[in-house]
Amino acid sequence: MAKVSIKDVARKAGVSISTVSRVLTSSAPVSEELKRKVEEAVQELGYSPSMLARSLRHGRTKTIGFILPDISNPFFVQIVRGAEDYLWEHGYTLIFGSSDQNRKKEDTILNTLLSKHIDGLLFTGTGESNPKLLRSIQHGLNVVFLDRLIKDVNVSYVVVDNFKGITMLVDYLVDTGHRNFLFINGDKNTFSAKQRHDAFISKMREYGLQHEHHYASFSYDAGYEFGKSITKRLPDAILCGNDLIAFGLLDALEERGIRIPDDVSVTGYDDIPFSKYYKPALTTVHQPTYEMGKTAAEILLKLINGEMTTIEGIVLEPKLVVRESTRRK
């Protein structure tokens, strides 16, 4: 079926192409009768104006791209929601793609978004670098990073203080009598996992405590597999790089008859919506994900509109949430 064009709309409405254009873009006054005819023709033919054509005329597509690592992770869902709500209120549409923590797929999504002439990009990367993204930034693409920074790329960003989050968590666990720790972290090439590692090691050295640290992935399967593989004596507490890892670990330990928190305390990170309902309810670190997405979208629109010319880094505050998965005094 042939695509409906603006010429088809003009012919159906019995008006000129310029009249159709004026009605669709509100660029000049048009009589109510002509406006009605055009709108009826558009409705009947199912015409959709070309976003690319609009961008060529006005210099904007009113679309924003968002590349994130894993849309199945509720942590990112809330970030997208915050960004999308803010952008929608300001007349922008959000187009997102999930890279599945794969650099090749990340580049493919970036190419697709650039081909659609997006006005700007929100970006949570899969690793330490992305040359294609850097070249796009150098050619004028407005970008804001969320949750993860990329080495040697100097752009605005919105993150949560990972170091403080782990510090608060370890301090609480030590205060409640825990002395031997195991940390199952996320993907080793990510900014957030490295920050959490550094905070954990710093606190272990400060307190002089026994500890182990392992990089895995930010997934349920990583926690479950680790829980099944533990053969040595359990530590006092197992910290997990995010809540999904903790959920997998809790299920694996439960299947083995290990009681939480009587035999071992378990903690997560993120405070995704399911954390309070898990059995046992998960002690974790709350990240203001909706606010993160909204703040990043606000910064990006300021960049696009020329209201901000300097790089801005926003570091939001985490909050410790104590629930049933950790022993208390």
Secondary structure by P-SEA (a helix, b strand, c coil): cccccaaaaaaaacccaaaaaaaaaccccccaaaaaaaaaaaaaacccccaaaaaaacccccbbbbbbcccccaaaaaaaaaaaaaaaaabbbbbbbbccccaaaaaaaaaaaaaacccbbbbbccccccaaaaaaaaabbbbbbcccccccccccccccaaaaaaaaaaaaaaaaccccccccccccccaaaaaaaaaaaaaaaaacccbbbbbbcccaaaaaaaaaacccccccbbbbccaaaaaaaaaaaaaacccccccbbbbbccccccccccccccbbbbbaaaaaaaaaaaaaaaaaaccccbbbbbbbbbbbbbccccccc
